[in-house]
Amino acid sequence: MPLFANGRVQYVMTMGAIKQERTWPEEIIPRLRIIGEIFVNALIRKENAEALQRSEEQLRDAYGEITRLSEQLKRDNIYLKEEIKADQNFEEMIGQSGGLKYLLFKIRQVAPTDTTVLIEGETGTGKS
């Protein structure tokens, strides 16, 4: 007896007798078909449950990797911010004026070079 799953025959159910030939009454065949459908549904549910479990494991693994990479990115971000602060050493300068921003821009341009720079200004204005 063919058993259908997902619109096509995927299983077959057979019955037989060992010691003697047997003819099955017609009224039993619909019942056997129902029993076959129950078995097929059980198999499909089992396959779906296994597929769902595999998918959940893959999602957990992926989430763990995303979490790990996110934490690494946060650590790298903090490290790079500290490196920038240490490299530029501007955290002690206070002010938001256009002149100070321009001066810091110029310092960033000259800092990597081996050029001598003369800074002019009044005494006590923080040239050092």
Number of C-alpha atoms within 10 A of each C-alpha: 13 14 17 15 14 7 7 9 11 11 14 11 13 8 8 10 8 6 6 7 8 10 8 10 7 8 8 9 12 10 11 15 15 12 13 20 18 12 15 18 14 12 13 14 12 12 12 12 12 12 12 12 12 12 12 12 12 12 12 12 12 12 12 12 12 12 12 11 12 12 12 12 12 11 12 12 12 12 12 12 12 13 12 12 12 11 10 13 11 12 8 6 10 8 9 8 9 9 10 13 12 11 13 15 11 11 14 12 10 13 13 8 8 7 8 8 9 6 8 8 8 7 7 7 8 8 10 5
